[in-house]
């Protein structure tokens, strides 16, 4: 992994500006905020009421700067066990130290129950110094991988094999979006854009891939993303650059996985669906925890600057939010504690860290590690600001 540049002396000022934007729920990039600030100084004050309002806004800005722990929290997705939200997670949210929550089947007994839980989480967020809404997400891929009952009922493989795959994928995207939005969720960790190599392999055995044909996956993924996001729920393309070559036993949840596909091979098959997904405006892209020696022989994709900064952002031009797969995954056992893994992921260019062990303490450990790395200069302040700004822009757009 390439070393990060030295932390610039201007980082403190930029962090202060970003903290103010976060506290006010501003979605615009920092440059836009500076421009608006300069412009505001040249506009004559029309009334005393406007002047008083501006003074109140300045006072609010002065009082709502975030701590490093709070700033780090804007990059962490939490999880919890069972049907009841633990007090520790509610406290984390109300303290402004969480970006969102992921839900699993064990968190959901009915639509009414999870809708009530989400309202509880929203109320905790309303007490936070950060006004941006929480990212409330689940895996609603379709078929066997669904956390909520209902749409989409077809698996990705069934969609890909249908008479009109793109139309079926569009219908599934609409159904997923309406289903999640109906209970108050705003992010789906779908669609899977992996192009499977062999029938019955890791991604195909649960029918999670549209096809072994990259063009079919491309058309279906783009249709699903477009339809779901039109329904008001952000889509997540996964698992970049692709798990389609993984054998049946190569599961990154349980242990290290190395996929020996050449760089031309990755680009000719695995990565083919991503330009269309990016063109469709996909809001998030999740990176794989497999190692791809053609890109980086040492680090899994989600810990690799070569994969994220070089391939995804550089070659493919993606400018949206990146999100890790589960930080607790068995594939990462060689890379230290949860906090150490999260810092490596942040160094590589991952914006959101997914803590899905269903234990709020995991997310708290990651927040503390990120904050410490930011304060020590291990994590570049300017890059940290940019990541938080991308996440904040996403949150304010939902």
Buried (B, 14 or more C-beta within 10 A) or exposed (E): BEEBEEBEEEBEEBBBBBBBBBBBEBBBBBEEBEEEEEEEEEEEEEEEEEEEEEEEEEEEBEEBBBBBBBBBBBBBBBBBEEBEBBEBBBBBBBBBBBBBBBBBEEBBEEBEBBBEBBEBBBEBBEEBBBBBBBBBBBBBBBBEBBBBEBBBEBBBBBBBBBEEBBBBBBBBBBBBBBBBBBBBBBBBBBBBBBBBBEEEBBBBEBBBBBBBBBEBBBBBBBBBBBBBBEBEBBBBBBBBBBBBBBEEEBBBEEEBBEBEBEBEBBBEBBBBBBBBBBEBEBBBBBBBBBBBEBBBEEBBBBBBBBBBBBBBBEEBEBEBBBBBBBBBBBBBEEBEEBBBBBBBBBBBBBBBBBBBBBBBBBBBBBBBBBBBBBBEEBBBBBBBBBBBBBBBBBBBEB
